[in-house]
Each structure stands twice: as C-alpha cells, then as structure tokens.
Amino acid sequence: MLGALLRGVERLAVVLAAVGAVIIVVQMAWISYGVFMRYVLSSPDGTVTEATALLLFPAAFLGLAYALKEDAYPKVSFLPDALGPGGRKALEAVNLLLMIAVGGFFAIAAVDATLKSYDSGAASEILLWPRYLFWAPGALALVVFTLHVALKLAVLFAPPPASTTTGSRAD
C-alpha cells in the first residue's frame, strides 16, 4: 500500500515539475517580449516585471518533489559511504525528518497565505490578478513535497514485503 501511494505521489511530482517547466517557458517568453519592447520599440511594458516576479514563487517550488523522486538533491557522500547499513538508514531518516520539518513549515505558511489571499480578495498591483492564483501552485507543490518525504520515511521503516514463492514446496 505504501508503495502504491508513493508511486502516485511520484506521478504527481512529475506533473507538477512539468507545470513548473511551462511557467519557466512563459516567463522566458514574457521577459524576451519585455526586452524587445523596451530596447527595440522604446516602449517598455510595465507588466513584465510584476508578472515574472509573481510567477517566480510557484516555479521555485513545483520541482521539489520531482527532485526528491530523482534523488537530485546535493549530497555529501563520504559520510554515508563510511557508515554501515544501519548508520546509512539512520542518516537517511534524519535527512528525511529535516526535510519534513522544513517542507512542512513552508507548506503550512504557503497554504495559510493562499487561504488568506483568497479570503481577502487581494490582487496584484499592476496586473490586478488574484494573488491566490500565484500562491496556490506553490502551496500544492509544498504539500505534495512534504507528503512525498513522509511516504519515503514510512517506506524506509516499513518491513520488507513478504515474498511469495511459486513452484514446488519441499515437504
């Protein structure tokens, strides 16, 4: 069951990373448009800076769970290599607990900010886009990341699945 939940969260991590990639492409196109307008046509677009800044928050967090799935975080490898299997497992558990603490803190803060910006009806200053639209993807990404870490921690301590053997039985 844990394995199925982990695979589901990892599939969601891939989708969130793809959304983050699309946001980055949109930012790149919008910034290029802004540079063209400013320096070629001498008519700066006042929305470029705010739009790309608002899109930075979701883009920053949408790849967190995917990076965890791919084991792409920077690591110091000499310590785990020097430890035995039990020490490696303990170090991995401490690392995952730290990720839960940090990710959980930011997830709570982002969900709170999303709900408060939705309730208040706050909008961006120039574009007048609702702010919760920018908070929500980042909040979702942080919740998924924290859930992903918690599932990895649960799998780390779960007993190995009982293997079923087929074939003849020795009596």
C-alpha contacts under 8 A as a table, 3 or more apart, distances in Angstrom:
res1	aa1	res2	aa2	distance
1	M	4	A	5.17
1	M	5	L	6.31
2	L	5	L	5.11
2	L	6	L	6.04
2	L	151	L	6.99
2	L	154	A	7.58
2	L	155	V	6.52
3	G	6	L	5.05
3	G	7	R	6.14
3	G	155	V	7.36
4	A	7	R	5.12
4	A	8	G	6.22
5	L	8	G	5.09
5	L	9	V	6.24
5	L	151	L	7.65
6	L	9	V	5.15
6	L	10	E	6.08
6	L	148	H	6.77
6	L	151	L	6.10
6	L	152	K	7.25
7	R	10	E	4.97
7	R	11	R	6.20
8	G	11	R	5.14
8	G	12	L	6.34
9	V	12	L	4.97
9	V	13	A	6.11
9	V	144	V	7.07
9	V	147	L	7.86
9	V	148	H	6.22
10	E	13	A	4.80
10	E	14	V	6.42
10	E	65	A	7.35
10	E	66	Y	7.03
10	E	69	K	6.31
10	E	148	H	7.43
11	R	14	V	5.20
11	R	15	V	6.53
12	L	15	V	5.05
12	L	16	L	6.17
12	L	144	V	7.96
13	A	16	L	5.10
13	A	17	A	6.12
13	A	62	L	7.94
13	A	63	G	7.26
13	A	64	L	7.93
13	A	65	A	5.20
13	A	66	Y	4.90
13	A	69	K	7.67
13	A	144	V	7.39
13	A	145	F	7.88
14	V	17	A	5.11
14	V	18	A	6.21
14	V	66	Y	5.79
15	V	18	A	5.07
15	V	19	V	6.32
16	L	19	V	5.03
16	L	20	G	6.22
16	L	62	L	5.32
16	L	63	G	6.60
16	L	66	Y	7.86
16	L	141	A	6.91
17	A	20	G	4.92
17	A	21	A	6.20
17	A	62	L	5.30
17	A	63	G	4.54
17	A	64	L	7.93
17	A	66	Y	6.26
18	A	21	A	4.97
18	A	22	V	6.29
19	V	22	V	5.08
19	V	23	I	6.27
19	V	62	L	7.23
20	G	23	I	5.05
20	G	24	I	6.28
20	G	58	P	7.08
20	G	59	A	4.83
20	G	60	A	7.76
20	G	61	F	7.98
20	G	62	L	5.25
20	G	63	G	6.58
21	A	24	I	5.07
21	A	25	V	6.32
21	A	59	A	7.52
22	V	25	V	5.08
22	V	26	V	6.22
23	I	26	V	5.02
23	I	27	Q	6.13
23	I	55	L	6.93
23	I	59	A	6.27
24	I	27	Q	4.99
24	I	28	M	6.09
24	I	59	A	6.68
25	V	28	M	5.01
25	V	29	A	6.18
26	V	29	A	5.16
26	V	30	W	6.03
27	Q	30	W	5.06
27	Q	31	I	5.95
27	Q	52	T	5.56
27	Q	55	L	7.31
28	M	31	I	5.23
28	M	32	S	6.08
29	A	32	S	5.10
29	A	33	Y	6.11
30	W	33	Y	5.01
30	W	34	G	6.17
30	W	48	V	6.41
30	W	52	T	7.47
31	I	34	G	4.90
31	I	35	V	6.20
31	I	48	V	6.29
31	I	49	T	7.93
31	I	52	T	7.36
32	S	35	V	5.12
32	S	36	F	6.14
33	Y	36	F	5.08
33	Y	37	M	6.10
34	G	37	M	5.11
34	G	38	R	6.06
34	G	44	P	6.61
34	G	45	D	5.84
34	G	48	V	5.94
35	V	38	R	5.14
35	V	39	Y	5.95
35	V	40	V	7.74
35	V	44	P	7.86
36	F	39	Y	5.54
36	F	40	V	5.20
36	F	41	L	6.79
37	M	40	V	5.77
37	M	41	L	5.00
37	M	42	S	6.10
37	M	43	S	5.35
37	M	44	P	5.36
37	M	45	D	6.57
38	R	41	L	6.03
38	R	42	S	4.73
38	R	43	S	5.11
38	R	44	P	4.15
38	R	45	D	7.03
39	Y	42	S	5.28
39	Y	43	S	7.72
39	Y	44	P	7.87
41	L	44	P	7.99
45	D	48	V	6.08
46	G	49	T	6.88
46	G	50	E	7.86
46	G	126	I	7.89
47	T	50	E	5.57
47	T	51	A	5.96
47	T	126	I	6.57
47	T	127	L	6.54
48	V	51	A	5.28
48	V	52	T	6.06
49	T	52	T	5.48
49	T	53	A	6.03
50	E	53	A	5.08
50	E	54	L	6.04
50	E	126	I	7.20
50	E	127	L	7.64
51	A	54	L	5.18
51	A	55	L	6.19
51	A	127	L	7.48
52	T	55	L	5.05
52	T	56	L	6.23
53	A	56	L	5.18
53	A	57	F	7.57
54	L	57	F	6.28
54	L	134	F	6.39
55	L	58	P	5.92
55	L	59	A	6.31
55	L	134	F	6.61
56	L	59	A	5.13
56	L	60	A	5.94
57	F	60	A	5.28
57	F	61	F	6.85
57	F	134	F	7.09
57	F	135	W	7.32
57	F	138	G	6.38
58	P	61	F	5.53
58	P	62	L	6.01
58	P	134	F	6.42
58	P	135	W	6.88
58	P	136	A	7.88
58	P	137	P	5.47
58	P	138	G	4.26
58	P	141	A	7.94
59	A	62	L	5.52
59	A	63	G	7.53
59	A	138	G	7.47
60	A	63	G	7.11
60	A	138	G	7.69
61	F	64	L	5.53
61	F	138	G	5.55
61	F	141	A	5.95
61	F	142	L	6.62
62	L	65	A	7.40
62	L	137	P	7.30
62	L	138	G	6.32
62	L	141	A	5.12
62	L	142	L	7.75
63	G	66	Y	5.19
63	G	67	A	6.10
63	G	141	A	7.72
64	L	67	A	5.24
64	L	68	L	6.42
64	L	141	A	7.25
64	L	142	L	7.57
64	L	145	F	6.15
65	A	68	L	5.02
65	A	69	K	6.14
65	A	141	A	7.36
65	A	144	V	6.77
65	A	145	F	4.57
65	A	148	H	6.66
66	Y	69	K	4.89
66	Y	70	E	6.18
67	A	70	E	5.13
67	A	71	D	5.94
67	A	72	A	4.95
67	A	73	Y	6.42
68	L	71	D	4.88
68	L	72	A	6.19
68	L	73	Y	6.80
68	L	149	V	7.90
69	K	72	A	7.70
76	V	79	L	6.76
76	V	80	P	7.94
77	S	80	P	5.66
77	S	81	D	6.12
78	F	81	D	5.09
78	F	82	A	6.14
79	L	82	A	5.13
79	L	83	L	6.43
80	P	83	L	5.18
80	P	84	G	7.77
80	P	87	G	7.46
80	P	88	R	5.33
80	P	91	L	7.41
81	D	84	G	7.71
81	D	88	R	7.94
83	L	86	G	7.65
83	L	87	G	5.24
83	L	88	R	5.85
84	G	87	G	5.25
84	G	88	R	6.12
85	P	88	R	5.10
85	P	89	K	6.17
86	G	89	K	5.11
86	G	90	A	6.22
87	G	90	A	5.04
87	G	91	L	6.06
88	R	91	L	5.08
88	R	92	E	6.03
89	K	92	E	5.07
89	K	93	A	6.14
89	K	156	L	7.61
90	A	93	A	5.00
90	A	94	V	6.24
91	L	94	V	5.11
91	L	95	N	6.16
92	E	95	N	5.03
92	E	96	L	6.14
93	A	96	L	5.09
93	A	97	L	6.06
93	A	153	L	6.43
93	A	156	L	7.57
94	V	97	L	5.04
94	V	98	L	6.21
95	N	98	L	5.19
95	N	99	M	6.30
96	L	99	M	4.95
96	L	100	I	6.15
96	L	149	V	6.17
96	L	150	A	7.52
96	L	152	K	7.75
96	L	153	L	6.28
97	L	100	I	5.00
97	L	101	A	6.21
97	L	153	L	7.74
98	L	101	A	5.06
98	L	102	V	6.20
99	M	102	V	5.26
99	M	103	G	5.62
99	M	104	G	7.90
99	M	146	T	7.45
99	M	149	V	6.90
100	I	103	G	5.14
100	I	104	G	5.44
100	I	146	T	5.56
100	I	149	V	6.23
100	I	150	A	6.65
101	A	104	G	5.20
101	A	105	F	6.10
102	V	105	F	5.20
102	V	106	F	6.34
103	G	106	F	5.23
103	G	107	A	5.88
103	G	142	L	6.27
103	G	143	V	7.70
103	G	145	F	6.94
103	G	146	T	5.39
104	G	107	A	4.93
104	G	108	I	6.06
104	G	142	L	7.51
104	G	143	V	7.27
104	G	146	T	5.80
105	F	108	I	5.33
105	F	109	A	6.27
106	F	109	A	4.99
106	F	110	A	5.96
106	F	142	L	6.85
107	A	110	A	5.13
107	A	111	V	6.01
107	A	139	A	5.76
107	A	140	L	7.87
107	A	142	L	4.83
107	A	143	V	5.34
107	A	146	T	7.51
108	I	111	V	5.24
108	I	112	D	6.00
109	A	112	D	5.11
109	A	113	A	6.10
110	A	113	A	4.99
110	A	114	T	6.04
110	A	135	W	6.58
110	A	136	A	7.73
110	A	138	G	7.01
110	A	139	A	4.80
110	A	142	L	7.78
111	V	114	T	5.01
111	V	115	L	6.18
111	V	135	W	7.72
111	V	136	A	7.28
111	V	139	A	5.20
111	V	140	L	7.79
112	D	115	L	5.24
112	D	116	K	6.08
113	A	116	K	5.10
113	A	117	S	5.95
113	A	132	Y	7.79
113	A	135	W	6.91
114	T	117	S	5.27
114	T	118	Y	6.10
114	T	131	R	7.85
114	T	132	Y	4.98
114	T	135	W	5.13
114	T	136	A	5.69
114	T	139	A	7.23
115	L	118	Y	5.06
115	L	119	D	6.09
115	L	132	Y	7.28
116	K	119	D	5.07
116	K	120	S	6.00
117	S	120	S	5.13
117	S	121	G	5.88
117	S	122	A	5.46
117	S	130	P	7.91
117	S	131	R	6.07
117	S	132	Y	5.29
118	Y	121	G	5.24
118	Y	122	A	7.03
118	Y	130	P	7.70
118	Y	131	R	7.42
118	Y	132	Y	5.35
121	G	130	P	6.71
121	G	131	R	7.78
122	A	130	P	5.98
122	A	131	R	5.83
122	A	132	Y	7.81
123	A	127	L	7.94
123	A	128	L	4.98
123	A	129	W	5.15
123	A	130	P	4.21
123	A	131	R	5.00
124	S	127	L	5.72
124	S	128	L	4.65
124	S	129	W	5.34
124	S	130	P	6.38
124	S	131	R	6.01
125	E	128	L	5.73
129	W	133	L	7.77
130	P	133	L	5.85
130	P	134	F	7.75
131	R	134	F	5.46
131	R	135	W	6.55
132	Y	135	W	4.86
132	Y	136	A	5.73
133	L	136	A	5.51
133	L	137	P	7.30
134	F	137	P	6.46
134	F	138	G	7.28
135	W	138	G	5.52
135	W	139	A	6.04
136	A	139	A	5.02
136	A	140	L	6.04
137	P	140	L	5.08
137	P	141	A	6.07
138	G	141	A	4.99
138	G	142	L	6.15
139	A	142	L	5.15
139	A	143	V	6.19
140	L	143	V	5.14
140	L	144	V	6.10
141	A	144	V	5.12
141	A	145	F	6.02
142	L	145	F	4.96
142	L	146	T	6.13
143	V	146	T	5.18
143	V	147	L	6.12
144	V	147	L	5.05
144	V	148	H	5.93
145	F	148	H	4.97
145	F	149	V	6.21
146	T	149	V	5.14
146	T	150	A	6.16
147	L	150	A	5.03
147	L	151	L	6.13
148	H	151	L	5.15
148	H	152	K	6.21
149	V	152	K	5.04
149	V	153	L	6.18
150	A	153	L	5.06
150	A	154	A	6.19
151	L	154	A	4.94
151	L	155	V	6.09
152	K	155	V	5.07
152	K	156	L	6.10
153	L	156	L	4.99
153	L	157	F	6.57
154	A	157	F	5.38
154	A	158	A	5.90
155	V	158	A	4.93
